[in-house]
Amino acid sequence: MTTRHEVYQAIDTERDYQDARWPQDNTPGVPNPLTIGEFVLLLSEYVDLAKSEWAQEKKPELKTVKIVRKIAAIAVNCMEQHGAPKRD
């Protein structure tokens, strides 16, 4: 089993990748701003991709867990840009 610390490290590597791949105005380290709606659409697309992998592959967990990492990082990016309210 993976620790929470290891999970957050994996999400951080995905966030670094996202910022490097899609920087704002080609400025490294500055994330491309998206609306909350755009983030929701991205999340939905990647959830659909994960479902498709699960339905079609013989060992879906191998690729699906990478998609789940991407989904988590997209959600983190959304909260970085639009706020991260704590649970009461």
DSSP file (Angstrom, degrees, kcal/mol; ACC not computed):
  #  RESIDUE AA STRUCTURE BP1 BP2  ACC     N-H-->O    O-->H-N    N-H-->O    O-->H-N    TCO  KAPPA ALPHA  PHI   PSI    X-CA   Y-CA   Z-CA
    1    1 A M              0   0    0      0, 0.0     2,-0.3     0, 0.0     0, 0.0   0.000 360.0 360.0 360.0 145.2    0.0    0.0    0.0
    2    2 A T        -     0   0    0      1,-0.1     2,-0.1     2,-0.0     0, 0.0  -0.694 360.0-123.7 -91.7 139.6    1.2    3.5   -0.8
    3    3 A T     >  -     0   0    0     -2,-0.3     4,-2.1     1,-0.1     5,-0.1  -0.386  21.9-114.6 -78.2 160.6    1.4    6.1    1.9
    4    4 A R  H  > S+     0   0    0      1,-0.2     4,-2.6     2,-0.2     5,-0.2   0.891 118.4  56.2 -59.9 -40.0   -0.4    9.4    1.7
    5    5 A H  H  > S+     0   0    0      1,-0.2     4,-1.9     2,-0.2    -1,-0.2   0.915 107.7  47.5 -59.4 -43.9    3.0   11.2    1.5
    6    6 A E  H  > S+     0   0    0      2,-0.2     4,-2.1     1,-0.2    -1,-0.2   0.868 110.2  53.3 -65.6 -37.0    3.9    9.1   -1.5
    7    7 A V  H  X S+     0   0    0     -4,-2.1     4,-2.3     2,-0.2    -2,-0.2   0.940 109.3  47.5 -62.8 -47.2    0.6    9.8   -3.1
    8    8 A Y  H  X S+     0   0    0     -4,-2.6     4,-2.3     1,-0.2    -2,-0.2   0.855 109.6  54.2 -65.1 -33.7    1.1   13.6   -2.7
    9    9 A Q  H  X S+     0   0    0     -4,-1.9     4,-2.0    -5,-0.2    -1,-0.2   0.913 108.3  49.5 -63.8 -41.9    4.6   13.3   -4.1
   10   10 A A  H  X S+     0   0    0     -4,-2.1     4,-1.7     2,-0.2    -2,-0.2   0.906 110.9  49.3 -63.4 -41.9    3.2   11.5   -7.2
   11   11 A I  H  X S+     0   0    0     -4,-2.3     4,-2.6     1,-0.2    -1,-0.2   0.899 108.3  54.6 -63.8 -40.1    0.6   14.3   -7.6
   12   12 A D  H  X S+     0   0    0     -4,-2.3     4,-2.5     1,-0.2    -2,-0.2   0.887 106.0  51.5 -61.3 -39.3    3.3   16.9   -7.3
   13   13 A T  H  X S+     0   0    0     -4,-2.0     4,-1.9     1,-0.2    -1,-0.2   0.887 110.8  48.5 -65.9 -36.2    5.3   15.3  -10.1
   14   14 A E  H  X S+     0   0    0     -4,-1.7     4,-2.6     2,-0.2    -2,-0.2   0.899 110.3  50.9 -68.6 -40.4    2.2   15.4  -12.3
   15   15 A R  H  X S+     0   0    0     -4,-2.6     4,-2.6     2,-0.2     5,-0.2   0.910 109.2  51.0 -62.9 -41.2    1.6   19.1  -11.4
   16   16 A D  H  X S+     0   0    0     -4,-2.5     4,-2.0     1,-0.2    -1,-0.2   0.919 110.9  49.3 -60.1 -42.8    5.2   19.9  -12.3
   17   17 A Y  H  X S+     0   0    0     -4,-1.9     4,-2.5     2,-0.2    -2,-0.2   0.927 110.5  50.0 -61.1 -46.1    4.6   18.1  -15.7
   18   18 A Q  H  X S+     0   0    0     -4,-2.6     4,-2.7     1,-0.2    -2,-0.2   0.923 110.9  48.3 -61.2 -45.3    1.4   20.0  -16.3
   19   19 A D  H  < S+     0   0    0     -4,-2.6    10,-0.3     1,-0.2    11,-0.2   0.867 114.8  45.8 -64.4 -35.8    3.0   23.4  -15.6
   20   20 A A  H  < S+     0   0    0     -4,-2.0    -1,-0.2    -5,-0.2    -2,-0.2   0.852 116.2  45.6 -73.6 -34.0    6.0   22.5  -17.9
   21   21 A R  H  < S+     0   0    0     -4,-2.5    -2,-0.2     1,-0.2    -3,-0.2   0.865 126.9  24.1 -78.3 -37.7    3.7   21.2  -20.6
   22   22 A W  S  < S+     0   0    0     -4,-2.7    10,-1.0    -5,-0.2    -1,-0.2  -0.499  78.9 170.2-129.9  63.6    1.1   24.0  -20.7
   23   23 A P  B >   -A   31   0A   0      0, 0.0     3,-1.2     0, 0.0     2,-0.3  -0.410  42.5-101.1 -75.3 153.0    2.7   27.2  -19.2
   24   24 A Q  G >  S-     0   0    0      6,-3.4     3,-2.5     3,-0.4     6,-0.2  -0.566 102.0 -11.0 -71.0 128.4    0.9   30.5  -19.5
   25   25 A D  G 3  S-     0   0    0     -2,-0.3    -1,-0.3     1,-0.3    -3,-0.0   0.804 123.8 -67.7  50.6  33.2    2.3   32.6  -22.3
   26   26 A N  G <  S+     0   0    0     -3,-1.2    -1,-0.3     1,-0.2    -2,-0.1   0.769  97.0 143.8  58.9  27.6    5.2   30.1  -22.6
   27   27 A T    X   -     0   0    0     -3,-2.5     3,-2.0     3,-0.2    -3,-0.4  -0.870  51.9-126.4 -99.0 108.0    6.5   31.2  -19.1
   28   28 A P  T 3  S+     0   0    0      0, 0.0    -8,-0.1     0, 0.0    -9,-0.0  -0.212  91.2  17.7 -54.5 138.5    7.9   28.2  -17.3
   29   29 A G  T 3  S+     0   0    0    -10,-0.3    -9,-0.1     1,-0.2   -10,-0.1   0.357  97.8 106.6  83.0  -5.3    6.4   27.7  -13.8
   30   30 A V    <   -     0   0    0     -3,-2.0    -6,-3.4   -11,-0.2    -3,-0.2  -0.918  69.2-133.6-107.5 110.8    3.4   29.9  -14.5
   31   31 A P  B     -A   23   0A   0      0, 0.0   -12,-0.1     0, 0.0   -11,-0.0  -0.258  20.1-107.5 -67.2 148.5    0.3   27.7  -14.9
   32   32 A N        -     0   0    0    -10,-1.0     2,-0.2    -8,-0.1   -10,-0.0  -0.627  41.1-121.2 -71.9 120.0   -2.2   28.3  -17.8
   33   33 A P        +     0   0    0      0, 0.0     2,-0.3     0, 0.0    -1,-0.1  -0.434  36.5 177.1 -71.4 135.1   -5.3   29.8  -16.2
   34   34 A L        -     0   0    0     -2,-0.2     2,-0.1    44,-0.1    47,-0.0  -0.937  29.2-112.4-129.8 154.7   -8.5   27.9  -16.7
   35   35 A T     >  -     0   0    0     -2,-0.3     4,-2.1     1,-0.1     5,-0.2  -0.389  33.4-109.0 -77.1 164.5  -12.0   28.5  -15.4
   36   36 A I  H  > S+     0   0    0      1,-0.2     4,-2.5     2,-0.2     5,-0.2   0.907 122.3  54.9 -59.9 -40.0  -13.6   26.1  -12.9
   37   37 A G  H  > S+     0   0    0      1,-0.2     4,-2.3     2,-0.2    -1,-0.2   0.895 105.8  50.7 -60.9 -40.5  -15.9   25.0  -15.7
   38   38 A E  H  > S+     0   0    0      2,-0.2     4,-2.3     1,-0.2    -1,-0.2   0.897 110.2  50.1 -64.7 -39.4  -12.9   24.2  -17.9
   39   39 A F  H  X S+     0   0    0     -4,-2.1     4,-2.9     2,-0.2    -2,-0.2   0.920 108.9  52.0 -63.1 -42.4  -11.3   22.2  -15.1
   40   40 A V  H  X S+     0   0    0     -4,-2.5     4,-2.5     1,-0.2    -2,-0.2   0.909 109.4  50.0 -60.6 -42.0  -14.6   20.3  -14.6
   41   41 A L  H  X S+     0   0    0     -4,-2.3     4,-2.4     2,-0.2    -1,-0.2   0.915 111.1  48.8 -63.2 -42.6  -14.6   19.4  -18.4
   42   42 A L  H  X S+     0   0    0     -4,-2.3     4,-2.4     2,-0.2     5,-0.2   0.936 111.3  49.9 -61.2 -45.8  -11.0   18.2  -18.2
   43   43 A L  H  X S+     0   0    0     -4,-2.9     4,-2.3     1,-0.2    -2,-0.2   0.921 110.9  49.8 -58.5 -44.2  -11.8   16.1  -15.1
   44   44 A S  H  X S+     0   0    0     -4,-2.5     4,-2.5     1,-0.2    -1,-0.2   0.908 109.2  51.8 -61.8 -43.2  -14.8   14.6  -16.9
   45   45 A E  H  X S+     0   0    0     -4,-2.4     4,-2.0     1,-0.2    -1,-0.2   0.915 112.3  45.4 -60.6 -43.8  -12.8   13.8  -20.0
   46   46 A Y  H  X S+     0   0    0     -4,-2.4     4,-2.3     2,-0.2    -1,-0.2   0.833 110.3  53.3 -73.7 -30.8  -10.1   12.0  -18.0
   47   47 A V  H  X S+     0   0    0     -4,-2.3     4,-2.5    -5,-0.2    -1,-0.2   0.923 109.8  49.5 -64.5 -42.9  -12.7   10.1  -15.9
   48   48 A D  H  X S+     0   0    0     -4,-2.5     4,-2.3     1,-0.2    -2,-0.2   0.899 110.1  51.1 -61.2 -40.1  -14.3    8.9  -19.2
   49   49 A L  H  X S+     0   0    0     -4,-2.0     4,-2.4     2,-0.2    -1,-0.2   0.912 109.7  49.6 -63.4 -42.2  -10.8    7.8  -20.4
   50   50 A A  H  X S+     0   0    0     -4,-2.3     4,-2.2     1,-0.2    -2,-0.2   0.903 110.7  50.0 -63.4 -41.3  -10.2    5.9  -17.2
   51   51 A K  H  X S+     0   0    0     -4,-2.5     4,-2.0     2,-0.2    -1,-0.2   0.903 110.0  51.1 -63.5 -40.3  -13.6    4.2  -17.6
   52   52 A S  H  X S+     0   0    0     -4,-2.3     4,-1.6     2,-0.2     5,-0.2   0.917 109.6  49.4 -63.8 -43.9  -12.8    3.3  -21.2
   53   53 A E  H  X S+     0   0    0     -4,-2.4     4,-2.5     1,-0.2    -1,-0.2   0.915 110.9  50.8 -59.4 -42.6   -9.4    1.7  -20.1
   54   54 A W  H  < S+     0   0    0     -4,-2.2    -1,-0.2     1,-0.2    -2,-0.2   0.864 112.5  46.1 -65.3 -35.7  -11.2   -0.3  -17.4
   55   55 A A  H  < S+     0   0    0     -4,-2.0    -1,-0.2    -5,-0.2    -2,-0.2   0.752 123.4  31.4 -78.4 -24.2  -13.7   -1.6  -19.9
   56   56 A Q  H  < S+     0   0    0     -4,-1.6    -2,-0.2    -3,-0.2     2,-0.2   0.741  98.6  81.3-110.1 -26.9  -11.3   -2.5  -22.6
   57   57 A E     <  -     0   0    0     -4,-2.5     4,-0.1    -5,-0.2     0, 0.0  -0.517  63.8-140.8 -90.9 151.3   -8.0   -3.5  -21.2
   58   58 A K  S    S+     0   0    0      1,-0.3    -1,-0.1    -2,-0.2     3,-0.1   0.849 107.4  24.8 -74.2 -34.9   -7.0   -6.9  -19.7
   59   59 A K  S >  S+     0   0    0      1,-0.1     3,-1.4    -6,-0.1     4,-0.5  -0.636  77.0 165.2-125.1  72.1   -5.0   -5.3  -16.9
   60   60 A P  T >>  +     0   0    0      0, 0.0     4,-2.8     0, 0.0     3,-0.5   0.758  63.3  71.7 -65.6 -25.9   -6.7   -1.9  -16.7
   61   61 A E  H 3> S+     0   0    0      1,-0.2     4,-1.6     2,-0.2     5,-0.2   0.777  87.6  65.9 -64.1 -23.9   -5.2   -0.9  -13.3
   62   62 A L  H <4 S+     0   0    0     -3,-1.4     4,-0.3     1,-0.2    -1,-0.2   0.925 117.7  21.7 -64.8 -44.5   -1.8   -0.4  -14.9
   63   63 A K  H X> S+     0   0    0     -3,-0.5     4,-1.6    -4,-0.5     3,-0.5   0.805 118.3  63.3 -91.0 -32.4   -2.8    2.6  -17.1
   64   64 A T  H 3X S+     0   0    0     -4,-2.8     4,-2.5     1,-0.2    -3,-0.2   0.873  97.0  56.7 -63.3 -37.8   -5.9    3.6  -15.1
   65   65 A V  H 3X S+     0   0    0     -4,-1.6     4,-1.8    -5,-0.2    -1,-0.2   0.834 105.5  52.6 -64.9 -30.2   -3.9    4.5  -11.9
   66   66 A K  H <> S+     0   0    0     -3,-0.5     4,-1.8    -4,-0.3    -1,-0.2   0.874 109.1  49.5 -69.5 -36.9   -1.8    6.9  -14.1
   67   67 A I  H  X S+     0   0    0     -4,-1.6     4,-2.5     2,-0.2    -2,-0.2   0.896 107.9  53.7 -67.0 -39.7   -5.0    8.5  -15.3
   68   68 A V  H  X S+     0   0    0     -4,-2.5     4,-2.6     2,-0.2    -2,-0.2   0.892 106.3  52.8 -61.6 -39.9   -6.2    8.8  -11.7
   69   69 A R  H  X S+     0   0    0     -4,-1.8     4,-2.2     2,-0.2    -1,-0.2   0.919 110.0  48.5 -59.1 -43.4   -2.9   10.6  -10.8
   70   70 A K  H  X S+     0   0    0     -4,-1.8     4,-2.4     2,-0.2    -2,-0.2   0.904 110.2  51.2 -63.4 -42.5   -3.6   13.0  -13.7
   71   71 A I  H  X S+     0   0    0     -4,-2.5     4,-2.2     1,-0.2    -2,-0.2   0.923 110.1  49.6 -60.5 -45.2   -7.2   13.6  -12.4
   72   72 A A  H  X S+     0   0    0     -4,-2.6     4,-2.2     1,-0.2    -1,-0.2   0.904 111.6  48.5 -61.3 -41.4   -5.9   14.3   -8.9
   73   73 A A  H  X S+     0   0    0     -4,-2.2     4,-2.7     2,-0.2    -1,-0.2   0.866 108.9  52.7 -69.6 -36.1   -3.4   16.8  -10.3
   74   74 A I  H  X S+     0   0    0     -4,-2.4     4,-2.2     2,-0.2    -1,-0.2   0.920 110.5  48.6 -62.7 -42.4   -6.0   18.6  -12.4
   75   75 A A  H  X S+     0   0    0     -4,-2.2     4,-2.1     2,-0.2    -2,-0.2   0.897 111.2  49.9 -64.1 -40.4   -8.2   18.9   -9.3
   76   76 A V  H  X S+     0   0    0     -4,-2.2     4,-2.5     2,-0.2    -2,-0.2   0.926 109.2  51.8 -62.9 -44.6   -5.2   20.3   -7.3
   77   77 A N  H  X S+     0   0    0     -4,-2.7     4,-2.0     1,-0.2    -2,-0.2   0.910 107.9  52.5 -58.6 -43.3   -4.5   22.8  -10.1
   78   78 A C  H  X S+     0   0    0     -4,-2.2     4,-2.3     1,-0.2    -1,-0.2   0.927 111.3  45.9 -58.0 -46.4   -8.1   23.9  -10.0
   79   79 A M  H  X S+     0   0    0     -4,-2.1     4,-1.9     1,-0.2    -1,-0.2   0.842 108.7  56.2 -69.1 -32.4   -7.9   24.5   -6.3
   80   80 A E  H  < S+     0   0    0     -4,-2.5    -1,-0.2     1,-0.2    -2,-0.2   0.907 116.9  36.2 -61.3 -40.7   -4.5   26.3   -6.7
   81   81 A Q  H  < S+     0   0    0     -4,-2.0    -2,-0.2    -5,-0.2    -1,-0.2   0.778 131.7  26.2 -84.2 -28.0   -6.2   28.7   -9.1
   82   82 A H  H  < S-     0   0    0     -4,-2.3    -3,-0.2     1,-0.3    -2,-0.2   0.357 116.7 -82.7-122.9   4.3   -9.6   29.1   -7.5
   83   83 A G     <  -     0   0    0     -4,-1.9    -1,-0.3    -5,-0.2    -2,-0.1  -0.076  23.6-123.7 108.6 150.8   -9.2   28.4   -3.8
   84   84 A A        -     0   0    0     -4,-0.1    -1,-0.1    -3,-0.1     2,-0.1  -0.695  26.5-161.2-132.2  78.7   -9.0   25.3   -1.6
   85   85 A P        -     0   0    0      0, 0.0     2,-0.2     0, 0.0     3,-0.0  -0.367  18.3-126.8 -64.9 136.9  -11.7   25.6    1.1
   86   86 A K        -     0   0    0      1,-0.1     2,-0.2    -2,-0.1    -2,-0.0  -0.514  26.0-103.2 -80.9 151.2  -11.0   23.3    4.1
   87   87 A R              0   0    0     -2,-0.2    -1,-0.1     1,-0.1     0, 0.0  -0.549 360.0 360.0 -71.9 136.2  -13.6   20.9    5.3
   88   88 A D              0   0    0     -2,-0.2    -1,-0.1    -3,-0.0    -2,-0.0   0.465 360.0 360.0 -74.0 360.0  -15.4   22.1    8.5
